[in-house]
Amino acid sequence: MKFAIAVFSPAHAPSSRRALRFAEAVLQAGHDITRLFFYQEGVHSASANVVAPQDETDIAAQWRALIETRQLDAVVCIAAALRRGVLNQEEAERYQRPAANLPSPWALSGLGQLHEAAQTADRLMCFGGD
């Protein structure tokens, strides 16, 4: 089965942790993830500047490790990211900002990528948001 997963909450929120555990279980069961799409507050999970307190699990780092290890397609909504100051090098230069904080393996793209993922997957699972 093919899953698309949309994450609407930042890494420190319980729903982001649930999304991560769901993604790990999907892959462990032999299913595919066609795309991870980070939207709204979920774009903060991709920021290189997220630092978890020492007594908390670093979910942002776990997302990054899963994406890199499994070579998953991880997309951050560009409109939501720009609004929240999450920029790759190209956007930092375009908007004349002093630094980029969106490293590889994350990619900025439009909301159309979520629509495409929903069309190509058997199931779209959404975590977080209001």
MODELLER restraints for C-alpha pairs under 7 A, 6 or more apart:
rsr = mdl.restraints
at = mdl.atoms
rsr.add(forms.Gaussian(group=physical.xy_distance, feature=features.Distance(at['CA:1:A'], at['CA:31:A']), mean=5.20, stdev=0.5))
rsr.add(forms.Gaussian(group=physical.xy_distance, feature=features.Distance(at['CA:1:A'], at['CA:32:A']), mean=6.29, stdev=0.5))
rsr.add(forms.Gaussian(group=physical.xy_distance, feature=features.Distance(at['CA:1:A'], at['CA:122:A']), mean=6.27, stdev=0.5))
rsr.add(forms.Gaussian(group=physical.xy_distance, feature=features.Distance(at['CA:2:A'], at['CA:31:A']), mean=6.11, stdev=0.5))
rsr.add(forms.Gaussian(group=physical.xy_distance, feature=features.Distance(at['CA:2:A'], at['CA:32:A']), mean=4.75, stdev=0.5))
rsr.add(forms.Gaussian(group=physical.xy_distance, feature=features.Distance(at['CA:2:A'], at['CA:33:A']), mean=5.65, stdev=0.5))
rsr.add(forms.Gaussian(group=physical.xy_distance, feature=features.Distance(at['CA:2:A'], at['CA:34:A']), mean=6.25, stdev=0.5))
rsr.add(forms.Gaussian(group=physical.xy_distance, feature=features.Distance(at['CA:2:A'], at['CA:121:A']), mean=4.90, stdev=0.5))
rsr.add(forms.Gaussian(group=physical.xy_distance, feature=features.Distance(at['CA:2:A'], at['CA:122:A']), mean=5.16, stdev=0.5))
rsr.add(forms.Gaussian(group=physical.xy_distance, feature=features.Distance(at['CA:2:A'], at['CA:123:A']), mean=6.63, stdev=0.5))
rsr.add(forms.Gaussian(group=physical.xy_distance, feature=features.Distance(at['CA:3:A'], at['CA:32:A']), mean=6.12, stdev=0.5))
rsr.add(forms.Gaussian(group=physical.xy_distance, feature=features.Distance(at['CA:3:A'], at['CA:33:A']), mean=4.72, stdev=0.5))
rsr.add(forms.Gaussian(group=physical.xy_distance, feature=features.Distance(at['CA:3:A'], at['CA:34:A']), mean=5.91, stdev=0.5))
rsr.add(forms.Gaussian(group=physical.xy_distance, feature=features.Distance(at['CA:3:A'], at['CA:121:A']), mean=5.21, stdev=0.5))
rsr.add(forms.Gaussian(group=physical.xy_distance, feature=features.Distance(at['CA:3:A'], at['CA:122:A']), mean=5.96, stdev=0.5))
rsr.add(forms.Gaussian(group=physical.xy_distance, feature=features.Distance(at['CA:3:A'], at['CA:123:A']), mean=5.00, stdev=0.5))
rsr.add(forms.Gaussian(group=physical.xy_distance, feature=features.Distance(at['CA:3:A'], at['CA:124:A']), mean=5.88, stdev=0.5))
rsr.add(forms.Gaussian(group=physical.xy_distance, feature=features.Distance(at['CA:4:A'], at['CA:33:A']), mean=5.68, stdev=0.5))
rsr.add(forms.Gaussian(group=physical.xy_distance, feature=features.Distance(at['CA:4:A'], at['CA:34:A']), mean=5.38, stdev=0.5))
rsr.add(forms.Gaussian(group=physical.xy_distance, feature=features.Distance(at['CA:4:A'], at['CA:35:A']), mean=5.06, stdev=0.5))
rsr.add(forms.Gaussian(group=physical.xy_distance, feature=features.Distance(at['CA:4:A'], at['CA:36:A']), mean=6.11, stdev=0.5))
rsr.add(forms.Gaussian(group=physical.xy_distance, feature=features.Distance(at['CA:4:A'], at['CA:117:A']), mean=5.78, stdev=0.5))
rsr.add(forms.Gaussian(group=physical.xy_distance, feature=features.Distance(at['CA:4:A'], at['CA:118:A']), mean=6.24, stdev=0.5))
rsr.add(forms.Gaussian(group=physical.xy_distance, feature=features.Distance(at['CA:4:A'], at['CA:121:A']), mean=5.77, stdev=0.5))
rsr.add(forms.Gaussian(group=physical.xy_distance, feature=features.Distance(at['CA:4:A'], at['CA:123:A']), mean=6.29, stdev=0.5))
rsr.add(forms.Gaussian(group=physical.xy_distance, feature=features.Distance(at['CA:4:A'], at['CA:124:A']), mean=4.74, stdev=0.5))
rsr.add(forms.Gaussian(group=physical.xy_distance, feature=features.Distance(at['CA:4:A'], at['CA:125:A']), mean=6.24, stdev=0.5))
rsr.add(forms.Gaussian(group=physical.xy_distance, feature=features.Distance(at['CA:5:A'], at['CA:35:A']), mean=6.40, stdev=0.5))
rsr.add(forms.Gaussian(group=physical.xy_distance, feature=features.Distance(at['CA:5:A'], at['CA:36:A']), mean=4.92, stdev=0.5))
rsr.add(forms.Gaussian(group=physical.xy_distance, feature=features.Distance(at['CA:5:A'], at['CA:37:A']), mean=6.17, stdev=0.5))
rsr.add(forms.Gaussian(group=physical.xy_distance, feature=features.Distance(at['CA:5:A'], at['CA:124:A']), mean=5.78, stdev=0.5))
rsr.add(forms.Gaussian(group=physical.xy_distance, feature=features.Distance(at['CA:5:A'], at['CA:125:A']), mean=4.85, stdev=0.5))
rsr.add(forms.Gaussian(group=physical.xy_distance, feature=features.Distance(at['CA:5:A'], at['CA:126:A']), mean=5.90, stdev=0.5))
rsr.add(forms.Gaussian(group=physical.xy_distance, feature=features.Distance(at['CA:6:A'], at['CA:36:A']), mean=5.92, stdev=0.5))
rsr.add(forms.Gaussian(group=physical.xy_distance, feature=features.Distance(at['CA:6:A'], at['CA:37:A']), mean=4.65, stdev=0.5))
rsr.add(forms.Gaussian(group=physical.xy_distance, feature=features.Distance(at['CA:6:A'], at['CA:38:A']), mean=5.84, stdev=0.5))
rsr.add(forms.Gaussian(group=physical.xy_distance, feature=features.Distance(at['CA:6:A'], at['CA:125:A']), mean=6.21, stdev=0.5))
rsr.add(forms.Gaussian(group=physical.xy_distance, feature=features.Distance(at['CA:6:A'], at['CA:126:A']), mean=4.69, stdev=0.5))
rsr.add(forms.Gaussian(group=physical.xy_distance, feature=features.Distance(at['CA:6:A'], at['CA:127:A']), mean=6.25, stdev=0.5))
rsr.add(forms.Gaussian(group=physical.xy_distance, feature=features.Distance(at['CA:7:A'], at['CA:16:A']), mean=6.47, stdev=0.5))
rsr.add(forms.Gaussian(group=physical.xy_distance, feature=features.Distance(at['CA:7:A'], at['CA:19:A']), mean=6.93, stdev=0.5))
rsr.add(forms.Gaussian(group=physical.xy_distance, feature=features.Distance(at['CA:7:A'], at['CA:37:A']), mean=6.21, stdev=0.5))
rsr.add(forms.Gaussian(group=physical.xy_distance, feature=features.Distance(at['CA:7:A'], at['CA:38:A']), mean=4.88, stdev=0.5))
rsr.add(forms.Gaussian(group=physical.xy_distance, feature=features.Distance(at['CA:7:A'], at['CA:39:A']), mean=6.13, stdev=0.5))
rsr.add(forms.Gaussian(group=physical.xy_distance, feature=features.Distance(at['CA:7:A'], at['CA:42:A']), mean=5.46, stdev=0.5))
rsr.add(forms.Gaussian(group=physical.xy_distance, feature=features.Distance(at['CA:7:A'], at['CA:126:A']), mean=6.03, stdev=0.5))
rsr.add(forms.Gaussian(group=physical.xy_distance, feature=features.Distance(at['CA:7:A'], at['CA:127:A']), mean=5.01, stdev=0.5))
rsr.add(forms.Gaussian(group=physical.xy_distance, feature=features.Distance(at['CA:7:A'], at['CA:128:A']), mean=6.27, stdev=0.5))
rsr.add(forms.Gaussian(group=physical.xy_distance, feature=features.Distance(at['CA:8:A'], at['CA:38:A']), mean=6.19, stdev=0.5))
rsr.add(forms.Gaussian(group=physical.xy_distance, feature=features.Distance(at['CA:8:A'], at['CA:39:A']), mean=5.03, stdev=0.5))
rsr.add(forms.Gaussian(group=physical.xy_distance, feature=features.Distance(at['CA:8:A'], at['CA:40:A']), mean=5.32, stdev=0.5))
rsr.add(forms.Gaussian(group=physical.xy_distance, feature=features.Distance(at['CA:8:A'], at['CA:41:A']), mean=5.61, stdev=0.5))
rsr.add(forms.Gaussian(group=physical.xy_distance, feature=features.Distance(at['CA:8:A'], at['CA:42:A']), mean=4.40, stdev=0.5))
rsr.add(forms.Gaussian(group=physical.xy_distance, feature=features.Distance(at['CA:8:A'], at['CA:127:A']), mean=6.00, stdev=0.5))
rsr.add(forms.Gaussian(group=physical.xy_distance, feature=features.Distance(at['CA:8:A'], at['CA:128:A']), mean=4.81, stdev=0.5))
rsr.add(forms.Gaussian(group=physical.xy_distance, feature=features.Distance(at['CA:8:A'], at['CA:129:A']), mean=5.00, stdev=0.5))
rsr.add(forms.Gaussian(group=physical.xy_distance, feature=features.Distance(at['CA:9:A'], at['CA:15:A']), mean=6.50, stdev=0.5))
rsr.add(forms.Gaussian(group=physical.xy_distance, feature=features.Distance(at['CA:9:A'], at['CA:16:A']), mean=5.74, stdev=0.5))
rsr.add(forms.Gaussian(group=physical.xy_distance, feature=features.Distance(at['CA:9:A'], at['CA:41:A']), mean=4.93, stdev=0.5))
rsr.add(forms.Gaussian(group=physical.xy_distance, feature=features.Distance(at['CA:9:A'], at['CA:42:A']), mean=4.20, stdev=0.5))
rsr.add(forms.Gaussian(group=physical.xy_distance, feature=features.Distance(at['CA:9:A'], at['CA:128:A']), mean=4.96, stdev=0.5))
rsr.add(forms.Gaussian(group=physical.xy_distance, feature=features.Distance(at['CA:9:A'], at['CA:129:A']), mean=5.97, stdev=0.5))
rsr.add(forms.Gaussian(group=physical.xy_distance, feature=features.Distance(at['CA:10:A'], at['CA:16:A']), mean=6.37, stdev=0.5))
rsr.add(forms.Gaussian(group=physical.xy_distance, feature=features.Distance(at['CA:10:A'], at['CA:41:A']), mean=5.18, stdev=0.5))
rsr.add(forms.Gaussian(group=physical.xy_distance, feature=features.Distance(at['CA:10:A'], at['CA:42:A']), mean=4.35, stdev=0.5))
rsr.add(forms.Gaussian(group=physical.xy_distance, feature=features.Distance(at['CA:10:A'], at['CA:43:A']), mean=6.80, stdev=0.5))
rsr.add(forms.Gaussian(group=physical.xy_distance, feature=features.Distance(at['CA:10:A'], at['CA:44:A']), mean=5.38, stdev=0.5))
rsr.add(forms.Gaussian(group=physical.xy_distance, feature=features.Distance(at['CA:10:A'], at['CA:45:A']), mean=5.41, stdev=0.5))
rsr.add(forms.Gaussian(group=physical.xy_distance, feature=features.Distance(at['CA:11:A'], at['CA:17:A']), mean=6.90, stdev=0.5))
rsr.add(forms.Gaussian(group=physical.xy_distance, feature=features.Distance(at['CA:11:A'], at['CA:42:A']), mean=6.94, stdev=0.5))
rsr.add(forms.Gaussian(group=physical.xy_distance, feature=features.Distance(at['CA:11:A'], at['CA:44:A']), mean=6.92, stdev=0.5))
rsr.add(forms.Gaussian(group=physical.xy_distance, feature=features.Distance(at['CA:11:A'], at['CA:45:A']), mean=4.86, stdev=0.5))
rsr.add(forms.Gaussian(group=physical.xy_distance, feature=features.Distance(at['CA:11:A'], at['CA:59:A']), mean=5.41, stdev=0.5))
rsr.add(forms.Gaussian(group=physical.xy_distance, feature=features.Distance(at['CA:11:A'], at['CA:60:A']), mean=5.31, stdev=0.5))
rsr.add(forms.Gaussian(group=physical.xy_distance, feature=features.Distance(at['CA:12:A'], at['CA:59:A']), mean=6.73, stdev=0.5))
rsr.add(forms.Gaussian(group=physical.xy_distance, feature=features.Distance(at['CA:15:A'], at['CA:127:A']), mean=5.62, stdev=0.5))
rsr.add(forms.Gaussian(group=physical.xy_distance, feature=features.Distance(at['CA:15:A'], at['CA:128:A']), mean=5.19, stdev=0.5))
rsr.add(forms.Gaussian(group=physical.xy_distance, feature=features.Distance(at['CA:16:A'], at['CA:127:A']), mean=6.65, stdev=0.5))
rsr.add(forms.Gaussian(group=physical.xy_distance, feature=features.Distance(at['CA:16:A'], at['CA:128:A']), mean=6.91, stdev=0.5))
rsr.add(forms.Gaussian(group=physical.xy_distance, feature=features.Distance(at['CA:17:A'], at['CA:59:A']), mean=6.45, stdev=0.5))
rsr.add(forms.Gaussian(group=physical.xy_distance, feature=features.Distance(at['CA:19:A'], at['CA:127:A']), mean=5.99, stdev=0.5))
rsr.add(forms.Gaussian(group=physical.xy_distance, feature=features.Distance(at['CA:20:A'], at['CA:63:A']), mean=6.68, stdev=0.5))
rsr.add(forms.Gaussian(group=physical.xy_distance, feature=features.Distance(at['CA:34:A'], at['CA:73:A']), mean=6.89, stdev=0.5))
rsr.add(forms.Gaussian(group=physical.xy_distance, feature=features.Distance(at['CA:34:A'], at['CA:117:A']), mean=6.48, stdev=0.5))
rsr.add(forms.Gaussian(group=physical.xy_distance, feature=features.Distance(at['CA:34:A'], at['CA:121:A']), mean=6.43, stdev=0.5))
rsr.add(forms.Gaussian(group=physical.xy_distance, feature=features.Distance(at['CA:35:A'], at['CA:72:A']), mean=6.85, stdev=0.5))
rsr.add(forms.Gaussian(group=physical.xy_distance, feature=features.Distance(at['CA:35:A'], at['CA:73:A']), mean=4.96, stdev=0.5))
rsr.add(forms.Gaussian(group=physical.xy_distance, feature=features.Distance(at['CA:35:A'], at['CA:74:A']), mean=6.00, stdev=0.5))
rsr.add(forms.Gaussian(group=physical.xy_distance, feature=features.Distance(at['CA:35:A'], at['CA:117:A']), mean=6.07, stdev=0.5))
rsr.add(forms.Gaussian(group=physical.xy_distance, feature=features.Distance(at['CA:36:A'], at['CA:73:A']), mean=6.14, stdev=0.5))
rsr.add(forms.Gaussian(group=physical.xy_distance, feature=features.Distance(at['CA:36:A'], at['CA:74:A']), mean=4.71, stdev=0.5))
rsr.add(forms.Gaussian(group=physical.xy_distance, feature=features.Distance(at['CA:36:A'], at['CA:75:A']), mean=6.09, stdev=0.5))
rsr.add(forms.Gaussian(group=physical.xy_distance, feature=features.Distance(at['CA:37:A'], at['CA:74:A']), mean=6.04, stdev=0.5))
rsr.add(forms.Gaussian(group=physical.xy_distance, feature=features.Distance(at['CA:37:A'], at['CA:75:A']), mean=4.87, stdev=0.5))
rsr.add(forms.Gaussian(group=physical.xy_distance, feature=features.Distance(at['CA:37:A'], at['CA:76:A']), mean=5.91, stdev=0.5))
rsr.add(forms.Gaussian(group=physical.xy_distance, feature=features.Distance(at['CA:37:A'], at['CA:114:A']), mean=6.27, stdev=0.5))
rsr.add(forms.Gaussian(group=physical.xy_distance, feature=features.Distance(at['CA:38:A'], at['CA:75:A']), mean=6.16, stdev=0.5))
rsr.add(forms.Gaussian(group=physical.xy_distance, feature=features.Distance(at['CA:38:A'], at['CA:76:A']), mean=4.77, stdev=0.5))
rsr.add(forms.Gaussian(group=physical.xy_distance, feature=features.Distance(at['CA:38:A'], at['CA:77:A']), mean=6.21, stdev=0.5))
rsr.add(forms.Gaussian(group=physical.xy_distance, feature=features.Distance(at['CA:39:A'], at['CA:76:A']), mean=6.36, stdev=0.5))
rsr.add(forms.Gaussian(group=physical.xy_distance, feature=features.Distance(at['CA:39:A'], at['CA:77:A']), mean=5.42, stdev=0.5))
rsr.add(forms.Gaussian(group=physical.xy_distance, feature=features.Distance(at['CA:39:A'], at['CA:80:A']), mean=6.26, stdev=0.5))
rsr.add(forms.Gaussian(group=physical.xy_distance, feature=features.Distance(at['CA:40:A'], at['CA:80:A']), mean=5.38, stdev=0.5))
rsr.add(forms.Gaussian(group=physical.xy_distance, feature=features.Distance(at['CA:43:A'], at['CA:76:A']), mean=5.86, stdev=0.5))
rsr.add(forms.Gaussian(group=physical.xy_distance, feature=features.Distance(at['CA:43:A'], at['CA:80:A']), mean=6.92, stdev=0.5))
rsr.add(forms.Gaussian(group=physical.xy_distance, feature=features.Distance(at['CA:43:A'], at['CA:81:A']), mean=5.72, stdev=0.5))
rsr.add(forms.Gaussian(group=physical.xy_distance, feature=features.Distance(at['CA:45:A'], at['CA:60:A']), mean=4.99, stdev=0.5))
rsr.add(forms.Gaussian(group=physical.xy_distance, feature=features.Distance(at['CA:46:A'], at['CA:60:A']), mean=6.76, stdev=0.5))
rsr.add(forms.Gaussian(group=physical.xy_distance, feature=features.Distance(at['CA:46:A'], at['CA:102:A']), mean=6.21, stdev=0.5))
rsr.add(forms.Gaussian(group=physical.xy_distance, feature=features.Distance(at['CA:46:A'], at['CA:106:A']), mean=6.69, stdev=0.5))
rsr.add(forms.Gaussian(group=physical.xy_distance, feature=features.Distance(at['CA:47:A'], at['CA:86:A']), mean=6.07, stdev=0.5))
rsr.add(forms.Gaussian(group=physical.xy_distance, feature=features.Distance(at['CA:47:A'], at['CA:101:A']), mean=5.42, stdev=0.5))
rsr.add(forms.Gaussian(group=physical.xy_distance, feature=features.Distance(at['CA:47:A'], at['CA:102:A']), mean=5.24, stdev=0.5))
rsr.add(forms.Gaussian(group=physical.xy_distance, feature=features.Distance(at['CA:48:A'], at['CA:101:A']), mean=5.04, stdev=0.5))
rsr.add(forms.Gaussian(group=physical.xy_distance, feature=features.Distance(at['CA:48:A'], at['CA:102:A']), mean=5.91, stdev=0.5))
rsr.add(forms.Gaussian(group=physical.xy_distance, feature=features.Distance(at['CA:48:A'], at['CA:103:A']), mean=6.53, stdev=0.5))
rsr.add(forms.Gaussian(group=physical.xy_distance, feature=features.Distance(at['CA:49:A'], at['CA:101:A']), mean=6.43, stdev=0.5))
rsr.add(forms.Gaussian(group=physical.xy_distance, feature=features.Distance(at['CA:52:A'], at['CA:58:A']), mean=5.23, stdev=0.5))
rsr.add(forms.Gaussian(group=physical.xy_distance, feature=features.Distance(at['CA:67:A'], at['CA:74:A']), mean=6.90, stdev=0.5))
rsr.add(forms.Gaussian(group=physical.xy_distance, feature=features.Distance(at['CA:68:A'], at['CA:105:A']), mean=6.46, stdev=0.5))
rsr.add(forms.Gaussian(group=physical.xy_distance, feature=features.Distance(at['CA:74:A'], at['CA:106:A']), mean=5.43, stdev=0.5))
rsr.add(forms.Gaussian(group=physical.xy_distance, feature=features.Distance(at['CA:74:A'], at['CA:107:A']), mean=6.38, stdev=0.5))
rsr.add(forms.Gaussian(group=physical.xy_distance, feature=features.Distance(at['CA:75:A'], at['CA:106:A']), mean=5.95, stdev=0.5))
rsr.add(forms.Gaussian(group=physical.xy_distance, feature=features.Distance(at['CA:75:A'], at['CA:107:A']), mean=4.94, stdev=0.5))
rsr.add(forms.Gaussian(group=physical.xy_distance, feature=features.Distance(at['CA:75:A'], at['CA:108:A']), mean=5.78, stdev=0.5))
rsr.add(forms.Gaussian(group=physical.xy_distance, feature=features.Distance(at['CA:75:A'], at['CA:109:A']), mean=6.28, stdev=0.5))
rsr.add(forms.Gaussian(group=physical.xy_distance, feature=features.Distance(at['CA:76:A'], at['CA:106:A']), mean=6.73, stdev=0.5))
rsr.add(forms.Gaussian(group=physical.xy_distance, feature=features.Distance(at['CA:76:A'], at['CA:107:A']), mean=5.92, stdev=0.5))
rsr.add(forms.Gaussian(group=physical.xy_distance, feature=features.Distance(at['CA:76:A'], at['CA:108:A']), mean=4.86, stdev=0.5))
rsr.add(forms.Gaussian(group=physical.xy_distance, feature=features.Distance(at['CA:76:A'], at['CA:109:A']), mean=6.19, stdev=0.5))
rsr.add(forms.Gaussian(group=physical.xy_distance, feature=features.Distance(at['CA:77:A'], at['CA:108:A']), mean=5.87, stdev=0.5))
rsr.add(forms.Gaussian(group=physical.xy_distance, feature=features.Distance(at['CA:77:A'], at['CA:109:A']), mean=5.39, stdev=0.5))
rsr.add(forms.Gaussian(group=physical.xy_distance, feature=features.Distance(at['CA:77:A'], at['CA:110:A']), mean=5.37, stdev=0.5))
rsr.add(forms.Gaussian(group=physical.xy_distance, feature=features.Distance(at['CA:77:A'], at['CA:111:A']), mean=6.00, stdev=0.5))
rsr.add(forms.Gaussian(group=physical.xy_distance, feature=features.Distance(at['CA:78:A'], at['CA:108:A']), mean=5.11, stdev=0.5))
rsr.add(forms.Gaussian(group=physical.xy_distance, feature=features.Distance(at['CA:78:A'], at['CA:109:A']), mean=5.24, stdev=0.5))
rsr.add(forms.Gaussian(group=physical.xy_distance, feature=features.Distance(at['CA:78:A'], at['CA:110:A']), mean=5.70, stdev=0.5))
rsr.add(forms.Gaussian(group=physical.xy_distance, feature=features.Distance(at['CA:81:A'], at['CA:87:A']), mean=6.68, stdev=0.5))
rsr.add(forms.Gaussian(group=physical.xy_distance, feature=features.Distance(at['CA:86:A'], at['CA:101:A']), mean=5.99, stdev=0.5))
rsr.add(forms.Gaussian(group=physical.xy_distance, feature=features.Distance(at['CA:86:A'], at['CA:102:A']), mean=6.12, stdev=0.5))
rsr.add(forms.Gaussian(group=physical.xy_distance, feature=features.Distance(at['CA:87:A'], at['CA:100:A']), mean=5.11, stdev=0.5))
rsr.add(forms.Gaussian(group=physical.xy_distance, feature=features.Distance(at['CA:87:A'], at['CA:101:A']), mean=5.59, stdev=0.5))
rsr.add(forms.Gaussian(group=physical.xy_distance, feature=features.Distance(at['CA:87:A'], at['CA:102:A']), mean=5.39, stdev=0.5))
rsr.add(forms.Gaussian(group=physical.xy_distance, feature=features.Distance(at['CA:88:A'], at['CA:100:A']), mean=4.98, stdev=0.5))
rsr.add(forms.Gaussian(group=physical.xy_distance, feature=features.Distance(at['CA:88:A'], at['CA:101:A']), mean=6.07, stdev=0.5))
rsr.add(forms.Gaussian(group=physical.xy_distance, feature=features.Distance(at['CA:88:A'], at['CA:102:A']), mean=4.62, stdev=0.5))
rsr.add(forms.Gaussian(group=physical.xy_distance, feature=features.Distance(at['CA:88:A'], at['CA:103:A']), mean=6.60, stdev=0.5))
rsr.add(forms.Gaussian(group=physical.xy_distance, feature=features.Distance(at['CA:89:A'], at['CA:100:A']), mean=4.97, stdev=0.5))
rsr.add(forms.Gaussian(group=physical.xy_distance, feature=features.Distance(at['CA:92:A'], at['CA:98:A']), mean=6.87, stdev=0.5))
rsr.add(forms.Gaussian(group=physical.xy_distance, feature=features.Distance(at['CA:92:A'], at['CA:99:A']), mean=6.11, stdev=0.5))
rsr.add(forms.Gaussian(group=physical.xy_distance, feature=features.Distance(at['CA:92:A'], at['CA:100:A']), mean=5.50, stdev=0.5))
rsr.add(forms.Gaussian(group=physical.xy_distance, feature=features.Distance(at['CA:118:A'], at['CA:124:A']), mean=5.58, stdev=0.5))
